[in-house]
């Protein structure tokens, strides 16, 4: 049996999960603490959902052990497990005949014939309110949109009132308002001492809300730790086989993760093969001439050289050359971390031929 210590809501050791005899998840160690949100990320088919179903007790482990709220997963009855963890899955039955409020009320089943049963009506009402479902409470679940159904699934899990909440891609069908609302609700659970394990494809949401991130590829864990330490451009680009940019927004301080849509080789893989472009001199190291392989804009973007002058950017003019774009990526991330904004002057890119190119890099108002 896996031993858990105070402050650990869930502990998994050497977890293996197989489907039809084929290994899907291998050799995974994982800890989920009380009062934290942990995001599980990775490319399609890497085993995130399979791992979550194994940790939640829906799928038998091929090997390893899991402790849930201090108890061995294999020793728990279905009701005992349902009192320890709530699960929001990706898919929902299209033919579900129940009304919305009835689906949410199902979250109270584990507490039937207990002292908590008296609170059920108030708990369900609060969950419906939190998930913005009061207007559809009496509608059949099957008549809702995919986003509304996802919110009903969350409301049912909230009504279950468990110390651990597990969610499998809960934001996939949600608009931006309800995505942010869902993550705000999860943050409130964290502040109240709850433990949240969420599978999410949107790396920007993981970067914004997760305390720690676990990165999977090929059925196993390749990195785990504090969000900003784990979610590096190098690691994510390798794992997703697509170039990724990370930086801290100079105005808000938010940690941002986005795909690099300017990369010339983005349609094939995340590897850099070098490309011709216009070089910029890196202000952090004037001895480095770095290739400007493609257009890059950081908000707010000056729309003309007049605006650039008014914002007091430093102007750099250099001759073009052909170098790897990796140093330039590192440079611009370095600039943004230091509060710089990097833009190009209009009509400069791909129009001046082999002549010089003018670009700007600096801190507004400096």
C-alpha positions as CSV (number, residue, x, y, z in Angstrom):
1,X,0.0,0.0,0.0
2,X,1.2,3.5,-0.9
3,X,1.8,5.6,2.2
4,X,0.4,9.2,2.2
5,X,1.5,12.0,4.5
6,X,-0.5,14.9,5.8
7,X,-1.3,17.4,3.1
8,X,-1.4,14.7,0.4
9,X,-4.8,14.1,-1.1
10,X,-3.7,11.5,-3.6
11,X,-0.5,9.6,-4.1
12,X,0.2,7.2,-7.0
13,X,3.3,5.1,-7.2
14,X,4.6,3.1,-10.3
15,X,1.2,3.2,-11.9
16,X,0.7,1.1,-15.1
17,X,-2.6,1.0,-17.0
18,X,-3.3,-1.3,-19.9
19,X,-6.3,-1.6,-22.3
20,X,-6.9,-4.9,-23.9
21,X,-3.5,-6.1,-22.7
22,X,-1.7,-3.2,-24.4
23,X,0.2,-0.9,-22.1
24,X,-1.1,2.7,-22.3
25,X,0.3,4.2,-19.2
26,X,3.6,3.1,-17.7
27,X,5.7,3.9,-14.6
28,X,3.9,7.0,-13.4
29,X,4.4,8.5,-10.0
30,X,2.1,11.4,-9.0
31,X,1.2,13.4,-5.9
32,X,-1.7,15.7,-5.5
33,X,-1.7,17.9,-2.4
34,X,-4.5,19.5,-0.5
35,X,-5.1,23.2,-1.5
36,X,-3.5,22.9,-5.0
37,X,-4.5,22.6,-8.7
38,X,-2.4,20.2,-10.7
39,X,-2.7,20.2,-14.5
40,X,-2.0,17.1,-16.5
41,X,-1.0,18.1,-20.1
42,X,0.4,16.4,-23.1
43,X,-0.4,15.6,-26.8
44,X,-3.3,13.6,-28.0
45,X,-3.1,9.9,-27.2
46,X,-0.3,10.2,-24.6
47,X,-2.4,8.5,-21.9
48,X,-3.8,11.5,-19.9
49,X,-7.4,10.3,-19.8
50,X,-6.4,6.7,-19.3
51,X,-4.2,7.7,-16.3
52,X,-7.0,9.8,-14.8
53,X,-9.5,6.9,-15.1
54,X,-7.0,4.7,-13.4
55,X,-6.4,7.2,-10.6
56,X,-10.2,7.7,-10.2
57,X,-10.9,3.9,-9.9
58,X,-12.8,3.6,-13.1
59,X,-10.1,1.4,-14.7
60,X,-8.1,-1.4,-13.1
61,X,-4.4,-0.7,-12.7
62,X,-2.1,-3.2,-14.3
63,X,0.5,-2.4,-11.7
64,X,1.2,0.1,-9.0
65,X,-0.7,1.6,-6.1
66,X,-2.9,4.7,-5.4
67,X,-3.9,6.2,-2.1
68,X,-7.0,8.4,-2.2
69,X,-7.6,10.7,0.8
70,X,-5.6,8.4,3.0
71,X,-7.1,5.1,1.9
72,X,-5.9,2.5,-0.6
73,X,-7.8,2.8,-3.8
74,X,-8.4,-1.0,-4.1
75,X,-9.8,-1.3,-0.6
76,X,-12.6,1.3,-1.1
77,X,-16.2,0.4,-1.9
78,X,-17.9,2.5,-4.7
79,X,-19.7,4.7,-2.1
80,X,-16.5,5.2,0.0
81,X,-14.6,6.2,-3.2
82,X,-17.4,8.6,-4.3
83,X,-17.2,10.3,-0.9
84,X,-13.5,10.9,-1.5
85,X,-13.3,12.0,-5.1
86,X,-15.6,13.4,-7.7
87,X,-14.9,12.9,-11.4
88,X,-15.9,15.0,-14.5
89,X,-15.4,12.9,-17.7
90,X,-15.1,14.1,-21.3
91,X,-18.2,12.5,-22.7
92,X,-21.8,12.5,-21.6
93,X,-24.7,10.3,-22.7
94,X,-26.7,12.0,-25.4
95,X,-29.8,10.0,-24.5
96,X,-29.8,11.0,-20.8
97,X,-33.5,11.4,-20.0
98,X,-33.1,13.4,-16.8
99,X,-33.7,17.0,-16.1
100,X,-30.7,19.3,-15.3
101,X,-31.5,19.6,-11.6
102,X,-32.0,15.8,-11.4
103,X,-28.5,15.2,-12.9
104,X,-26.9,17.6,-10.4
105,X,-28.9,15.9,-7.5
106,X,-27.2,12.6,-8.5
107,X,-24.0,14.1,-7.0
108,X,-25.6,13.8,-3.5
109,X,-26.2,10.0,-3.8
110,X,-23.0,9.1,-1.8
111,X,-24.4,11.1,1.2
112,X,-27.8,9.4,1.2
113,X,-28.9,8.3,4.7
114,X,-26.1,10.3,6.3
115,X,-26.2,13.5,8.3
116,X,-25.2,15.4,5.2
117,X,-28.4,14.4,3.4
118,X,-30.3,17.3,5.1
119,X,-28.0,19.7,3.2
120,X,-28.6,18.3,-0.2
121,X,-31.2,20.8,-1.5
122,X,-29.1,23.8,-0.5
123,X,-25.9,22.2,-2.0
124,X,-27.6,21.4,-5.3
125,X,-29.0,25.0,-5.5
126,X,-25.5,26.4,-4.9
127,X,-24.0,24.2,-7.5
128,X,-26.6,25.2,-10.1
129,X,-25.9,28.9,-9.3
130,X,-22.1,28.5,-9.4
131,X,-22.3,26.9,-12.9
132,X,-24.8,29.4,-14.3
133,X,-27.5,26.8,-14.8
134,X,-30.6,28.2,-13.0
135,X,-32.3,29.1,-16.2
136,X,-32.0,25.6,-17.6
137,X,-32.6,23.7,-14.4
138,X,-35.9,22.1,-15.6
139,X,-34.7,21.3,-19.2
140,X,-33.8,17.8,-20.3
141,X,-30.1,17.2,-20.2
142,X,-30.2,15.8,-23.7
143,X,-31.5,19.1,-25.1
144,X,-28.6,21.1,-23.9
145,X,-25.6,22.3,-25.9
146,X,-22.2,20.6,-25.4
147,X,-21.0,23.5,-23.3
148,X,-24.1,23.5,-21.1
149,X,-23.8,19.7,-20.6
150,X,-20.2,20.2,-19.5
151,X,-21.3,22.8,-16.9
152,X,-24.0,20.3,-15.6
153,X,-21.3,17.7,-15.2
154,X,-19.2,20.2,-13.2
155,X,-22.2,21.1,-11.0
156,X,-22.9,17.4,-10.2
157,X,-19.2,17.0,-9.2
158,X,-19.4,20.1,-7.0
159,X,-22.6,18.9,-5.4
160,X,-20.8,15.7,-4.4
161,X,-18.6,17.7,-2.0
162,X,-15.5,15.6,-2.0
163,X,-12.0,16.6,-1.0
164,X,-10.6,15.6,-4.4
165,X,-12.0,16.8,-7.7
166,X,-10.8,15.2,-11.0
167,X,-11.7,16.6,-14.4
168,X,-11.0,15.4,-17.9
169,X,-10.8,18.2,-20.4
170,X,-13.7,20.1,-18.8
171,X,-13.1,23.3,-20.8
172,X,-13.1,21.7,-24.2
173,X,-16.7,22.7,-25.1
174,X,-16.9,26.0,-23.1
175,X,-16.7,29.6,-24.4
176,X,-14.1,31.9,-23.0
177,X,-16.4,33.3,-20.3
178,X,-17.3,29.9,-18.9
179,X,-13.8,28.6,-19.2
180,X,-12.6,31.3,-17.0
181,X,-15.6,30.8,-14.7
182,X,-14.8,27.1,-14.4
183,X,-11.2,27.8,-13.5
184,X,-12.3,30.4,-11.0
185,X,-14.5,27.9,-9.3
186,X,-11.6,25.4,-9.2
187,X,-9.4,28.1,-7.7
188,X,-12.0,28.7,-5.0
189,X,-12.0,25.0,-4.2
190,X,-8.2,25.1,-3.9
191,X,-8.3,28.1,-1.5
192,X,-10.8,26.2,0.6
193,X,-8.3,23.3,0.9
194,X,-9.6,21.1,-2.0
195,X,-7.3,19.2,-4.3
196,X,-7.9,19.5,-8.0
197,X,-6.4,17.3,-10.8
198,X,-7.3,18.5,-14.3
199,X,-6.5,17.2,-17.7
200,X,-6.4,20.2,-20.0
201,X,-5.3,20.8,-23.6
202,X,-5.3,24.6,-23.4
203,X,-1.7,25.3,-22.2
204,X,-2.6,28.9,-21.5
205,X,-5.2,27.8,-18.9
206,X,-2.7,25.5,-17.3
207,X,-0.2,28.3,-17.2
208,X,-2.7,30.7,-15.6
209,X,-4.3,28.5,-13.0
210,X,-2.2,25.4,-12.1
211,X,0.2,25.4,-9.2
212,X,2.0,22.4,-10.7
213,X,2.1,20.8,-14.1
214,X,2.6,17.2,-15.0
215,X,3.7,16.6,-18.6
216,X,3.0,13.3,-20.4
217,X,4.3,11.9,-23.7
218,X,4.1,8.3,-24.9
219,X,2.3,7.0,-21.9
220,X,4.7,8.2,-19.3
221,X,5.5,11.3,-17.3
222,X,8.4,13.3,-18.8
223,X,8.3,16.3,-16.4
224,X,6.6,17.4,-13.2
225,X,6.9,20.4,-10.9
226,X,5.9,24.1,-10.4
227,X,4.2,25.5,-13.5
228,X,6.8,28.1,-14.6
229,X,9.7,25.7,-14.1
230,X,8.1,22.9,-16.1
231,X,6.4,24.8,-18.9
232,X,9.5,25.9,-20.8
233,X,9.5,26.6,-24.5
234,X,12.1,24.0,-25.1
235,X,10.2,21.2,-23.3
236,X,6.8,22.0,-24.7
237,X,8.1,22.4,-28.2
238,X,9.7,18.9,-28.0
239,X,6.7,17.2,-26.4
240,X,4.1,18.7,-28.8
241,X,6.4,18.6,-31.8
242,X,5.5,22.2,-32.5
243,X,7.4,25.4,-31.6
244,X,6.0,27.0,-28.5
245,X,6.6,30.4,-26.9
246,X,6.5,31.2,-23.2
247,X,6.9,34.6,-21.5
248,X,5.6,36.8,-18.7
249,X,3.4,39.6,-19.9
250,X,5.2,42.9,-19.1
251,X,2.0,44.7,-18.1
252,X,0.0,42.1,-16.2
253,X,2.7,39.7,-15.0
254,X,0.7,36.7,-16.4
255,X,2.7,33.7,-17.5
256,X,1.7,33.0,-21.1
257,X,2.1,30.0,-23.4
258,X,1.2,30.1,-27.1
259,X,2.1,28.2,-30.2
260,X,4.7,30.0,-32.4
261,X,2.7,30.5,-35.5
262,X,5.5,32.5,-37.1
263,X,7.8,29.5,-37.3
264,X,8.4,28.6,-41.0
265,X,8.5,24.8,-40.2
266,X,5.4,24.8,-38.0
267,X,3.4,22.6,-40.4
268,X,5.8,19.7,-40.2
269,X,7.4,19.4,-36.7
270,X,8.7,21.3,-33.8
271,X,12.3,21.0,-34.8
272,X,14.2,24.0,-36.1
273,X,16.0,23.5,-39.4
274,X,17.3,27.1,-39.8
275,X,16.0,29.7,-42.1
276,X,17.0,32.9,-43.8
277,X,15.7,36.1,-42.3
278,X,16.6,39.6,-41.0
279,X,18.9,39.7,-38.0
280,X,18.4,41.9,-35.0
281,X,20.9,42.8,-32.4
282,X,19.9,41.5,-29.0
283,X,20.0,44.4,-26.5
284,X,20.8,42.0,-23.7
285,X,24.0,41.0,-25.5
286,X,25.0,43.5,-28.3
287,X,27.6,41.0,-29.6
288,X,24.9,38.6,-30.8
289,X,23.4,39.2,-34.2
290,X,20.2,37.2,-34.3
291,X,18.0,36.2,-37.2
292,X,14.5,37.6,-37.5
293,X,13.0,34.7,-39.4
294,X,9.4,35.9,-39.2
295,X,7.0,38.5,-38.0
296,X,6.6,38.7,-34.2
297,X,4.3,41.2,-32.4
298,X,4.0,41.8,-28.7
299,X,1.0,43.7,-27.4
300,X,0.5,46.6,-27.5
301,X,1.7,46.8,-31.1
302,X,2.7,50.3,-32.5
303,X,1.1,50.7,-35.8
304,X,3.5,53.1,-37.3
305,X,7.0,54.5,-36.9
306,X,5.4,57.6,-35.5
307,X,3.8,55.5,-32.7
308,X,7.1,53.7,-32.1
309,X,8.8,57.1,-31.6
310,X,6.1,58.2,-29.2
311,X,6.6,55.1,-27.2
312,X,10.4,55.8,-27.0
313,X,11.6,52.4,-28.2
314,X,15.2,51.8,-29.0
315,X,15.8,51.5,-32.7
316,X,18.1,48.8,-34.1
317,X,19.2,48.6,-37.7
318,X,21.3,45.6,-38.9
319,X,22.1,43.8,-42.1
320,X,20.4,40.5,-43.0
321,X,22.0,37.1,-42.7
322,X,21.0,33.5,-42.4
323,X,21.2,32.0,-38.9
324,X,19.2,29.6,-36.8
325,X,16.0,31.1,-35.4
326,X,16.5,29.5,-32.0
327,X,18.8,32.3,-30.6
328,X,16.3,34.9,-31.7
329,X,13.5,33.1,-29.9
330,X,15.7,33.0,-26.8
331,X,16.5,36.6,-27.2
332,X,12.9,37.9,-27.5
333,X,11.8,35.8,-24.6
334,X,14.7,37.3,-22.6
335,X,13.5,40.8,-23.7
336,X,9.9,40.2,-22.7
337,X,10.9,38.8,-19.3
338,X,12.8,42.1,-18.7
339,X,9.8,44.2,-19.6
340,X,10.8,44.9,-23.2
341,X,8.4,44.8,-26.2
342,X,9.7,43.7,-29.5
343,X,8.1,44.8,-32.8
344,X,9.1,45.4,-36.4
345,X,8.5,48.6,-38.3
346,X,5.7,48.4,-40.9
347,X,6.5,47.3,-44.5
348,X,10.0,46.3,-43.5
349,X,9.6,42.5,-43.5
350,X,10.1,40.6,-46.8
351,X,10.0,43.9,-48.8
352,X,13.5,45.4,-48.5
353,X,15.3,42.5,-50.1
354,X,19.0,42.1,-49.2
355,X,19.3,45.6,-47.8
356,X,19.1,46.6,-44.1
357,X,16.0,46.1,-42.0
358,X,14.9,48.3,-39.2
359,X,13.3,46.9,-36.1
360,X,12.8,48.1,-32.5
361,X,13.3,46.7,-29.1
362,X,13.1,48.4,-25.8
363,X,11.0,49.5,-22.9
364,X,8.3,52.1,-23.5
365,X,8.9,55.4,-21.8
366,X,12.6,54.6,-21.3
